[in-house]
């Protein structure tokens, strides 16, 4: 720890106790850039470094405003500056207000203040020579663009942004509209800094990156113990401070989402609200509205996910989204607490159209067909869904799947049931059935192919599905299930069966087809 004398403007002889910064902290402490952005791992020393920075600038007579999303996050910074200035405060050189988190020299602009910025508007009405936005990735972007930047006009002040790349877990506490806004700022800053250096001019922006391992004061054994319980993705984000744009093995990529993104959608045939309830009151409930267009393609319409304090809260949000879009039904996972989802939704609206989804096949099998719809250009995000898209591009099969993505998958699976590939149903809809029937004697009985995958039959006089009017269904105990939309119903008089057989299966096994062409 080093000591630094109070500047000459102070009338008494006291010292300020500042920690000796480690090598990575020195890099940003001595940078002359007016805009700095620091990307650092947890416990890497970024907040302690900002405490040193604030005290040094304060000693030069500057006005510093430090902001972070929550009061708990202020504690480390505040402990650092009050310890450093404690002797001067006790001697009466500086005034300290613990409630407002202010240290100042009365009658001057010389001040350190720490504030919460969960709501960006709480920063209004102040000004600063040095603005520090810590945990920037969790803040509303307006904390800088609309509120923070104008605060620096008076004295042409400087700004420092500090963040750790957000994991899926930490994003649940974020106020950001775009969870990647800090990473995008870092990229822009790095590009601007590189350009300035190439043009041999002082860079306005400077970027700094260090990991948790770069802090020499951390216990390596303790760090190893903690990281052994983390996923590889969380370790790269939280410890190595890597901005993960593309995750190896993830089903979706940002390019895929961008290439399939649309700004408008056609008239919709069906709309389904998917619900993936939270496992606790600390995780979000996924609530997504998706639709099937008249063009046969699929559209992500709205993300109404939320961190709900009670089951009734998320159920109400799901019902509100159902009525807002005039949806056909709500669907949720039956495996989650048996009938809990349906029962909770019906406490809000007992007449809601609801369908259970049985997640018996594992997350990869559920999500992969939906990703395939995107890859074939048949599924589209209507506009931007930053939180959903972040989950899509970071979900690796085998990991716990996030709530928004699961809710989207539930809804899309319901909409596209039996339609993802070129199965028998799709082949018939494309004209195969008309061609086959034209070759048949209309008085003949239906043709049957006893395939290994099941008995396939087309009936002349079959009752229609009450949901989508399809003439294809599978017999189940007590009734029938539509081979196109999945709806179940009872009809003891006219029955017919279809087990979907893929087109390729029929091509590869022509013996499964009758001599009349089906």
C-alpha positions in Angstrom: 0.0 0.0 0.0 1.3 3.4 -0.9 0.6 6.8 0.7 0.1 10.1 -1.1 0.1 13.5 0.4 -2.9 15.7 0.2 -2.4 18.5 -2.5 -1.4 22.0 -1.4 -5.0 23.2 -1.3 -5.6 21.2 1.9 -4.6 23.1 5.1 -3.4 20.1 7.2 -0.9 17.4 6.9 -2.7 14.0 6.4 -2.1 11.1 4.1 -4.3 9.2 1.6 -3.8 5.4 1.6 -4.0 4.0 -1.9 -3.5 0.3 -2.7 -0.6 -0.5 -5.1 -2.3 -1.4 -8.4 -1.4 -4.6 -10.2 -0.1 -4.5 -13.7 -3.5 -4.7 -15.5 -4.9 -1.9 -13.3 -2.0 0.3 -14.1 -2.8 0.1 -17.8 -6.2 1.8 -17.5 -5.1 4.1 -14.6 -2.4 5.7 -16.7 -4.4 5.8 -20.0 -5.0 9.4 -21.2 -8.0 8.3 -23.4 -11.3 10.2 -22.8 -13.3 7.1 -23.2 -12.2 3.8 -21.7 -13.9 0.4 -21.7 -12.7 -2.3 -19.4 -13.6 -6.0 -19.9 -12.5 -8.0 -16.9 -13.2 -11.3 -15.2 -14.9 -11.7 -11.8 -12.7 -10.6 -8.9 -10.1 -9.4 -11.4 -9.7 -6.1 -9.6 -11.7 -3.8 -11.9 -13.7 -2.2 -9.1 -10.8 -1.9 -6.8 -8.9 -0.3 -9.7 -11.7 2.2 -10.1 -11.6 3.0 -6.4 -7.9 3.9 -6.9 -8.7 5.9 -10.0 -11.5 7.8 -8.3 -9.3 8.8 -5.3 -6.4 9.9 -7.5 -8.7 12.1 -9.6 -10.5 13.4 -6.5 -7.1 14.5 -5.1 -6.6 16.6 -8.2 -9.8 18.4 -7.4 -12.1 16.6 -9.8 -15.7 15.6 -9.5 -16.3 11.9 -9.8 -19.6 10.0 -10.2 -19.5 6.3 -9.9 -22.7 4.4 -10.9 -23.6 0.7 -10.8 -27.0 -1.1 -11.1 -27.7 -2.0 -7.5 -26.8 -0.8 -3.9 -25.0 -4.1 -3.2 -22.6 -3.5 -6.0 -21.7 -0.1 -4.6 -20.2 -1.6 -1.4 -16.8 -2.6 -2.8 -16.1 0.7 -4.4 -17.3 2.7 -1.5 -15.2 0.7 1.0 -12.2 1.3 -1.2 -12.5 5.1 -1.3 -13.6 5.6 2.3 -10.6 3.5 3.5 -8.2 5.5 1.3 -9.6 8.9 2.5 -10.4 7.8 6.0 -7.7 9.8 7.8 -8.6 13.0 5.9 -12.3 12.5 6.6 -11.6 12.0 10.4 -9.4 15.1 10.4 -12.4 17.1 9.0 -10.7 17.9 5.7 -13.4 16.2 3.8 -17.1 15.7 4.5 -18.6 12.2 4.2 -22.3 11.3 3.9 -22.8 7.6 4.2 -26.5 7.7 3.3 -25.9 9.5 0.0 -22.5 7.9 -0.5 -20.8 11.3 -0.9 -17.3 12.5 0.0 -16.6 16.1 -0.8 -14.7 19.2 0.1 -17.4 21.6 1.1 -17.7 24.8 -1.0 -16.0 23.3 -4.0 -16.8 20.9 -6.9 -14.4 18.4 -5.6 -16.5 15.3 -4.9 -16.9 11.5 -5.1 -20.4 10.2 -5.3 -21.6 6.6 -5.7 -25.1 6.0 -7.0 -27.3 3.2 -8.2 -28.4 3.3 -11.8 -30.9 0.5 -12.1 -33.2 3.2 -13.4 -31.1 5.4 -15.7 -33.1 8.5 -14.8 -31.7 8.4 -11.2 -28.5 9.8 -12.7 -30.2 13.0 -14.0 -29.6 16.3 -12.5 -25.8 15.8 -11.8 -22.6 16.5 -13.7 -19.1 15.1 -13.5 -15.5 15.4 -14.6 -15.2 11.6 -14.5 -18.2 9.3 -15.0 -17.7 5.6 -14.1 -20.3 3.1 -15.2 -19.6 -0.3 -13.5 -21.3 -3.5 -14.4 -22.2 -1.7 -17.6 -23.5 -4.9 -19.2 -26.4 -5.0 -16.8 -27.4 -1.4 -17.2 -30.0 0.2 -19.4 -28.2 1.6 -22.5 -29.9 4.9 -21.8 -27.7 5.3 -18.7 -25.0 6.5 -21.1 -26.6 7.7 -24.4 -29.5 9.8 -22.9 -28.3 10.5 -19.4 -24.6 10.0 -18.8 -23.1 11.7 -21.9 -24.8 15.0 -21.3 -23.4 15.1 -17.7 -19.9 15.6 -19.1 -20.7 18.7 -21.1 -19.9 21.2 -18.4 -16.2 20.3 -18.1 -15.6 18.2 -21.2 -15.4 15.2 -18.9 -14.3 11.6 -19.3 -16.2 8.3 -19.1 -15.1 4.8 -18.1 -17.2 1.6 -18.8 -16.5 -1.6 -16.9 -18.1 -5.0 -17.5 -17.9 -8.7 -17.3 -19.4 -10.6 -20.3 -22.9 -11.7 -19.1 -23.7 -15.3 -18.7 -27.3 -16.6 -19.1 -27.4 -16.7 -15.3 -26.4 -13.1 -14.8 -28.7 -11.8 -17.6 -31.7 -12.5 -15.4 -30.8 -9.5 -13.4 -30.1 -7.2 -16.3 -31.9 -4.0 -17.2 -30.4 -3.9 -20.7 -32.6 -4.1 -23.7 -29.7 -5.7 -25.7 -27.6 -8.0 -23.5 -24.8 -7.6 -25.9 -24.6 -3.8 -25.8 -21.4 -3.7 -23.7 -19.7 -6.2 -26.1 -20.8 -4.2 -29.1 -19.4 -1.0 -27.5 -16.1 -2.8 -26.8 -15.8 -3.8 -30.5 -16.5 -0.3 -31.7 -14.0 1.1 -29.3 -11.3 -1.4 -30.3 -11.9 -0.6 -34.0 -11.7 3.2 -33.3 -8.6 2.8 -31.2 -6.9 0.7 -34.0 -7.8 3.3 -36.6 -6.4 6.1 -34.5 -3.1 4.3 -34.0 -2.8 3.6 -37.7 -3.4 7.3 -38.4 -0.8 8.2 -35.8 -3.2 10.3 -33.7 -4.1 10.0 -30.0 -7.0 7.6 -29.6 -10.2 8.9 -28.1 -11.2 5.4 -27.0 -9.1 2.8 -25.2 -9.9 -0.8 -24.5 -8.6 -3.0 -21.7 -9.0 -6.7 -21.1 -7.9 -8.9 -18.2 -9.0 -12.1 -16.6 -9.6 -13.2 -13.0 -6.2 -15.0 -13.2 -4.5 -11.6 -13.8 -5.3 -10.5 -10.2 -2.2 -11.5 -8.2 -4.1 -11.1 -4.9 -6.5 -14.0 -5.6 -5.9 -17.5 -4.4 -5.2 -19.7 -7.3 -6.4 -22.7 -5.4 -9.7 -21.0 -4.5 -10.2 -19.8 -8.1 -9.6 -23.4 -9.4 -12.1 -24.7 -6.8 -14.8 -22.3 -7.9 -14.2 -22.7 -11.6 -14.4 -26.5 -11.3 -18.2 -26.1 -10.7 -18.7 -23.8 -13.7 -19.7 -24.8 -17.2 -17.1 -24.1 -20.0 -19.2 -21.3 -21.3 -19.6 -19.6 -17.9 -15.9 -20.0 -17.3 -15.0 -18.3 -20.5 -17.4 -15.4 -19.8 -17.1 -14.9 -16.1 -13.5 -15.8 -15.5 -11.7 -15.3 -18.8 -13.9 -12.3 -19.7 -14.4 -13.4 -23.2 -17.2 -11.9 -25.3 -18.8 -15.0 -26.8 -20.4 -14.2 -30.1 -20.6 -17.7 -31.4 -20.5 -20.8 -29.2 -19.0 -23.9 -30.7 -21.7 -26.6 -30.9 -24.6 -24.2 -30.5 -27.7 -25.0 -32.7 -28.2 -21.4 -33.9 -25.7 -18.8 -35.1 -26.1 -15.1 -35.3 -25.7 -15.2 -39.0 -28.6 -17.7 -39.3 -30.8 -15.5 -37.2 -29.8 -12.4 -39.2 -30.3 -14.1 -42.6 -33.8 -15.3 -41.7 -34.9 -12.1 -39.8 -38.0 -10.3 -41.2 -39.6 -7.0 -40.3 -43.2 -8.0 -41.2 -45.3 -11.2 -41.2 -48.2 -12.3 -43.5 -51.7 -13.1 -42.4 -51.5 -15.8 -39.7 -53.3 -19.2 -39.8 -52.6 -20.1 -36.2 -50.9 -18.5 -33.2 -49.7 -20.4 -30.1 -48.3 -19.1 -26.9 -45.5 -21.2 -25.4 -44.8 -21.2 -21.7 -41.7 -22.6 -19.9 -42.2 -22.0 -16.2 -39.3 -21.0 -13.9 -37.6 -23.5 -11.7 -37.4 -20.9 -8.9 -38.3 -17.3 -8.2 -34.8 -16.3 -9.3 -35.2 -17.5 -12.9 -37.4 -16.2 -15.7 -40.5 -17.7 -17.0 -40.3 -18.1 -20.8 -43.4 -16.8 -22.5 -43.3 -16.6 -26.3 -46.0 -15.9 -29.0 -45.4 -17.7 -32.4 -47.5 -18.0 -35.5 -47.9 -20.0 -38.7 -48.3 -17.7 -41.7 -50.6 -18.2 -44.6 -47.4 -18.8 -46.6 -46.7 -21.9 -44.5 -43.8 -20.4 -42.7 -43.3 -19.7 -39.0 -42.8 -16.4 -37.2 -41.6 -15.5 -33.7 -44.0 -12.6 -32.8 -43.4 -11.5 -29.2 -41.3 -12.2 -26.1 -43.3 -11.6 -22.9 -40.9 -13.5 -20.6 -40.5 -12.1 -17.1 -39.0 -12.7 -13.7 -42.2 -13.5 -11.9 -42.5 -13.5 -8.1 -45.4 -15.9 -8.1 -46.8 -18.6 -10.4 -50.0 -16.6 -10.8 -47.9 -13.6 -12.1 -46.4 -15.5 -15.0 -49.7 -17.3 -15.7 -51.4 -13.9 -16.0 -48.7 -12.7 -18.4 -49.2 -15.8 -20.6 -53.0 -15.4 -20.6 -52.6 -11.7 -21.5 -50.4 -12.6 -24.4 -52.9 -15.2 -25.5 -55.7 -12.6 -25.6 -53.5 -9.9 -27.1 -52.7 -12.0 -30.1 -56.1 -13.8 -30.2 -54.1 -17.0 -30.1 -55.4 -20.5 -30.6 -53.9 -22.0 -27.5 -51.3 -22.0 -24.8 -49.0 -24.9 -24.5 -46.5 -25.9 -21.7 -44.5 -28.8 -20.5 -46.5 -31.5 -18.7 -43.4 -33.0 -17.2 -42.9 -29.9 -15.1 -45.0 -30.7 -12.1 -47.6 -32.8 -13.8 -50.6 -30.6 -14.5 -49.2 -27.6 -12.6 -48.8 -25.4 -15.7 -52.3 -25.9 -16.9 -53.8 -25.6 -13.4 -51.9 -22.4 -12.8 -53.0 -20.9 -16.2 -56.6 -21.8 -15.5 -56.6 -20.0 -12.2 -56.4 -16.8 -14.4 -58.7 -17.9 -17.2 -60.5 -21.2 -16.7 -61.7 -21.2 -20.3 -58.3 -20.9 -21.9 -57.4 -23.3 -24.7 -54.5 -25.3 -23.4 -52.4 -28.2 -24.5 -49.7 -30.1 -22.7 -46.4 -30.8 -24.3 -44.6 -34.0 -23.2 -40.9 -33.5 -23.1 -39.9 -37.1 -23.1 -37.2 -37.0 -25.8 -34.6 -34.7 -24.5 -33.8 -31.1 -25.3 -31.7 -31.7 -28.5 -34.5 -33.7 -30.1 -37.0 -31.0 -29.3 -34.9 -28.0 -30.4 -33.2 -29.5 -33.5 -36.2 -29.6 -35.8 -37.0 -26.0 -34.9 -33.5 -25.0 -35.8 -33.9 -26.9 -39.0 -36.9 -24.7 -39.9 -34.6 -21.6 -39.6 -31.9 -23.3 -41.7 -34.4 -24.0 -44.4 -35.6 -20.4 -44.4 -39.0 -21.3 -43.0 -38.7 -19.8 -39.5 -38.2 -16.1 -38.8 -37.7 -13.7 -35.9 -40.0 -10.7 -36.6 -37.7 -7.9 -35.6 -35.1 -8.3 -32.9 -35.3 -10.4 -29.8 -32.0 -9.8 -28.0 -32.6 -12.0 -25.0 -34.1 -14.9 -26.9 -31.4 -14.7 -29.6 -28.7 -14.7 -27.0 -30.1 -17.9 -25.6 -30.4 -19.4 -29.1 -26.8 -18.8 -30.0 -25.4 -19.9 -26.7 -27.4 -23.1 -26.1 -25.3 -26.1 -26.6 -27.1 -29.5 -26.5 -26.4 -31.2 -23.2 -26.5 -28.0 -21.2 -29.6 -26.8 -19.4 -31.7 -25.0 -21.9 -32.9 -21.4 -21.1 -36.5 -20.5 -20.6 -37.2 -18.2 -23.5 -35.8 -20.7 -26.0 -37.8 -23.6 -24.5 -41.0 -21.6 -24.6 -40.3 -20.7 -28.3 -39.6 -24.4 -29.0 -42.9 -25.5 -27.3 -44.9 -23.0 -29.4 -43.1 -23.8 -32.7 -43.3 -27.5 -32.2 -47.1 -27.2 -31.7 -47.4 -25.1 -34.8 -45.2 -27.3 -37.0 -46.1 -30.7 -35.7 -45.7 -33.2 -38.5 -44.5 -30.4 -40.9 -40.9 -29.9 -40.3 -39.7 -32.4 -42.9 -41.0 -33.8 -46.2 -43.0 -36.5 -44.5 -46.0 -38.3 -45.9 -48.4 -35.5 -44.8 -46.2 -32.8 -46.5 -46.0 -35.0 -49.7 -49.8 -35.3 -49.8 -50.2 -31.5 -49.3 -47.8 -30.9 -52.2 -50.0 -32.8 -54.5 -49.0 -36.4 -54.1 -52.4 -37.5 -52.9 -54.3 -35.9 -55.8 -52.0 -37.7 -58.3 -52.4 -41.0 -56.5 -56.2 -40.7 -56.4 -56.4 -39.9 -60.1 -54.6 -43.1 -60.8 -57.0 -45.1 -58.7 -60.5 -46.5 -59.5 -62.7 -44.2 -57.4 -64.8 -47.2 -56.4 -61.7 -49.1 -55.1 -61.2 -49.4 -51.4 -58.3 -47.4 -49.8 -54.9 -48.8 -50.5 -52.8 -50.0 -47.6 -49.0 -50.3 -47.2 -47.9 -52.4 -44.2 -44.6 -50.6 -43.6 -42.2 -51.3 -40.8 -43.1 -47.9 -39.4 -46.8 -48.7 -39.1 -49.9 -49.2 -41.1 -50.7 -46.3 -43.4 -54.2 -45.8 -44.8 -56.1 -43.2 -46.6 -59.9 -43.3 -46.1 -62.5 -42.1 -48.6 -64.9 -41.0 -45.9 -63.0 -39.9 -42.9 -64.2 -37.2 -40.5 -62.1 -34.0 -40.5 -59.9 -32.8 -37.7 -62.0 -30.4 -35.6 -58.9 -28.0 -35.4 -57.4 -27.9 -38.9 -59.8 -29.9 -41.0 -57.1 -32.3 -42.0 -58.2 -35.8 -43.3 -55.3 -37.5 -41.6 -55.3 -38.9 -38.1 -53.8 -41.6 -35.9 -55.9 -43.9 -33.8 -55.1 -43.6 -30.1 -56.9 -45.2 -27.1 -60.3 -43.6 -26.9 -60.1 -41.5 -30.0 -57.8 -40.0 -32.6 -54.9 -37.7 -33.0 -54.5 -35.4 -36.0 -51.4 -36.3 -38.0 -51.0 -32.6 -39.0 -51.7 -30.4 -36.0 -51.6 -33.0 -33.2 -55.1 -32.3 -31.8 -56.9 -35.2 -30.2 -60.6 -36.0 -30.4 -63.2 -38.8 -30.1 -65.1 -40.1 -33.1 -66.3 -43.7 -32.9 -67.9 -43.8 -36.3 -65.3 -42.9 -38.9 -61.8 -43.8 -38.1 -58.6 -43.7 -40.1 -54.9 -44.0 -39.3 -51.7 -42.4 -40.5 -48.2 -42.9 -39.2 -46.0 -40.4 -40.8 -43.4 -42.0 -43.1 -40.7 -39.8 -44.5 -40.5 -39.3 -48.2 -37.0 -40.6 -48.3 -38.1 -43.8 -46.6 -40.6 -44.4 -49.3 -38.1 -43.6 -52.0 -35.5 -45.9 -50.5 -38.1 -48.7 -49.9 -40.4 -48.8 -53.0 -41.7 -52.2 -51.9 -43.7 -50.4 -49.2 -45.8 -48.8 -51.9 -48.7 -50.6 -53.6 -48.5 -51.2 -57.4 -51.1 -48.5 -57.9 -48.7 -45.8 -56.9 -49.2 -45.4 -53.1 
